[in-house]
């Protein structure tokens, strides 16, 4: 059951990161073509949003990676403990 939640969390994170990237792209285009905006504002939204999405996705994937490494280490220690 635990693996079910971890697998689905990874899938949901994938979808959130993709939707966030699409949102950043749409926001940058909207900023470029708004009456008060311009190319520079659109590029600022694009750069800022990209950095934010990289940090957000990276932190979540880092947490999932730590979980997977901890689980693998625990399994390896249990195999060592079962050896005669």
MIDRENNU-869789 format. One record per residue (C-alpha): residue in one letter; x, y, z. Coordinates in nm, 3 decimals, padded with zeros to 5 digits. Layout:
+-------+---------+---------+---------+
| vexmi |       u |       v |       w |
+-------+---------+---------+---------+
|     A |       X |       Y |       Z |
...
+-------+---------+---------+---------+
This chain:
+-------+---------+---------+---------+
| vexmi |       u |       v |       w |
+-------+---------+---------+---------+
|     X |  00.000 |  00.000 |  00.000 |
|     X |  00.287 |  00.237 |  00.081 |
|     X |  00.435 |  00.189 | -00.267 |
|     X |  00.099 |  00.278 | -00.421 |
|     X |  00.105 |  00.621 | -00.258 |
|     X |  00.469 |  00.686 | -00.346 |
|     X |  00.418 |  00.591 | -00.712 |
|     X |  00.110 |  00.808 | -00.740 |
|     X |  00.283 |  01.096 | -00.565 |
|     X |  00.560 |  01.077 | -00.827 |
|     X |  00.300 |  01.083 | -01.103 |
|     X |  00.116 |  01.378 | -00.949 |
|     X |  00.446 |  01.567 | -00.910 |
|     X |  00.522 |  01.501 | -01.277 |
|     X |  00.184 |  01.646 | -01.377 |
|     X |  00.224 |  01.948 | -01.146 |
|     X |  00.570 |  02.027 | -01.283 |
|     X |  00.447 |  02.000 | -01.644 |
|     X |  00.140 |  02.216 | -01.571 |
|     X |  00.362 |  02.467 | -01.391 |
|     X |  00.595 |  02.488 | -01.689 |
|     X |  00.299 |  02.543 | -01.922 |
|     X |  00.166 |  02.809 | -01.683 |
|     X |  00.502 |  02.989 | -01.680 |
|     X |  00.511 |  02.985 | -02.059 |
|     X |  00.155 |  03.120 | -02.086 |
|     X |  00.228 |  03.383 | -01.820 |
|     X |  00.539 |  03.496 | -02.005 |
|     X |  00.350 |  03.526 | -02.333 |
|     X |  00.068 |  03.715 | -02.158 |
|     X |  00.321 |  03.953 | -01.999 |
|     X |  00.484 |  04.017 | -02.337 |
|     X |  00.157 |  04.108 | -02.506 |
|     X | -00.012 |  04.301 | -02.224 |
|     X | -00.043 |  04.680 | -02.268 |
|     X |  00.187 |  04.754 | -01.971 |
|     X |  00.424 |  04.468 | -02.048 |
|     X |  00.688 |  04.407 | -02.306 |
|     X |  00.960 |  04.170 | -02.413 |
|     X |  01.171 |  04.241 | -02.105 |
|     X |  00.885 |  04.173 | -01.863 |
|     X |  00.796 |  03.853 | -02.047 |
|     X |  01.156 |  03.735 | -02.030 |
|     X |  01.167 |  03.817 | -01.658 |
|     X |  00.854 |  03.607 | -01.599 |
|     X |  01.004 |  03.327 | -01.808 |
|     X |  01.338 |  03.328 | -01.624 |
|     X |  01.184 |  03.369 | -01.278 |
|     X |  00.920 |  03.104 | -01.340 |
|     X |  01.174 |  02.861 | -01.480 |
|     X |  01.399 |  02.902 | -01.176 |
|     X |  01.100 |  02.856 | -00.947 |
|     X |  00.984 |  02.539 | -01.125 |
|     X |  01.336 |  02.393 | -01.122 |
|     X |  01.366 |  02.457 | -00.747 |
|     X |  01.016 |  02.329 | -00.669 |
|     X |  01.051 |  02.012 | -00.875 |
|     X |  01.406 |  01.956 | -00.756 |
|     X |  01.312 |  01.976 | -00.389 |
|     X |  01.021 |  01.736 | -00.431 |
|     X |  01.230 |  01.489 | -00.632 |
|     X |  01.509 |  01.522 | -00.377 |
|     X |  01.267 |  01.415 | -00.103 |
|     X |  01.147 |  01.121 | -00.311 |
|     X |  01.508 |  01.023 | -00.384 |
|     X |  01.594 |  01.031 | -00.014 |
|     X |  01.295 |  00.805 |  00.054 |
|     X |  01.402 |  00.558 | -00.217 |
|     X |  01.764 |  00.551 | -00.096 |
|     X |  01.655 |  00.498 |  00.265 |
|     X |  01.428 |  00.212 |  00.160 |
|     X |  01.705 |  00.047 | -00.045 |
|     X |  01.951 |  00.083 |  00.244 |
|     X |  01.704 | -00.073 |  00.488 |
|     X |  01.646 | -00.364 |  00.249 |
|     X |  02.021 | -00.418 |  00.209 |
|     X |  02.076 | -00.415 |  00.587 |
|     X |  01.794 | -00.666 |  00.636 |
|     X |  01.953 | -00.897 |  00.375 |
|     X |  02.288 | -00.869 |  00.555 |
|     X |  02.124 | -00.944 |  00.890 |
|     X |  01.960 | -01.258 |  00.749 |
|     X |  02.291 | -01.404 |  00.629 |
|     X |  02.432 | -01.682 |  00.847 |
+-------+---------+---------+---------+
